[in-house]
Amino acid sequence: MKRILLIVSGGIAAYKALELVRLATKAGIGVTAVLTKSGAQFVTPLSLQALTTSKVYQDLFSLTDESEMGHIELSRSADLVVVAPATANILAKLAAGVADDLATTLLLATDKPVLVAPAMNVRMWQHPATEANMALLKQRGVMVVEPDEGPMACGEYGPGRLAEPPEIFSAIQAALNNGPLKGKHAIVTSGPTHEPIDPVRYIANRSSGRQGHAIAAALAALGARVTLVSGPAALPDPLGLTTIHVETAREMLAAVQAALPADIAVCAAAVGDWRPEEAAQKLKKTVDGVPALTLTENPDILAGISAPGPQRPRLVVGFAAETEKLMEHAAAKRARKGCDWLVANNVGGTGIMGGSENEVLLLTETGSEQWDRMNKQAVAQKLAAKIGEHFT
Ligand code: CTP
């Protein structure tokens, strides 16, 4: 059983550490919690103890603790040390090597990898002192789950909010190289493609890449080595995996082929079906009327990867964006593309394509299941869990 040492330092986001403990224990990861003095202002040792079902450590000089387990031993008893939330103060101490309480002493004494999830006011996060500390910590190999951007408890707006627990959990799983997909390689395509008309114009679609990116992160969270091949999407690269950026369908195909062999392929990208003949120079308005676009069919990445051959992944999952006759079109598409599973979504409804929710019908070799409408992260986790089961 893998075990983490979770240091909870102060800040309003400390309550999220409880959710993180719940996710970790549910996944079979043991958690030993250390609560700093300021952390204890926001969460109680009792709630951490109840969720971790083990003793919560708080004092450096507690004789009972030392007789049970010394601080050096405690710092090495886990596979990974996680600080969530990590305040500007604890990060500064870690950077400077200060050891003036139990948490900072453990951080200095440990011989295990360290992962931090910073949370603080935007000014504090952007202060040159914090920036210098973070650069130093990263240089030393400390892993960082970057804070989110958004409204803060203090009323300001910007980066500094603690990342959401599922994201921190994914980073933990990736750092521990844990989960049912350990040792498996997954290729995930995501986002739209841009098919150039001329040097300044292109044909695109409304795909945001949210679903594909979330699937890539969810597979990595289950221990897979993930290559995410992403079309132009306004999303940060997910942590703990390799992202390859492409623009066109043909570039996406080349990147997928270069990433093979793989055990799993999930084609969630909304690949442009056609590309125009690209003009070398910007098309100009003329008196002769509007230019005609001549379209050529793009290669079908999913059909190509599903075709029998020595490099075919053991499990190929396709997506189908449909606006009508979902089951009928999806079943026909699964057969036509030759993939094993097909995730069909009705993009006719509002707020799905480019939005944050999805309504899914999953077709497998054995039948179909309709999933309730849920957010794309939940769809990703459910699909990844099913893939995990398939490989165990
Ligand atoms: N796909 C692909 N390469 C393409 C077109 C589609 O890999 N050139 C993949 C998508 O990533 C998705 C699946 O094929 O997994 C189905 O995409 P969809 O747009 O629904 O299907 P199309 O093949 O384009 O069929 P149609 O537009 O006629 O519904």
Residues whose N, C-alpha, C, O or C-beta is under 5 A from the ligand:
A	BS01	CTP	C267 A268 A269 A270 V271 G272 D273 N298 P299 D300 I301 L302 G318 F319 A320 A321
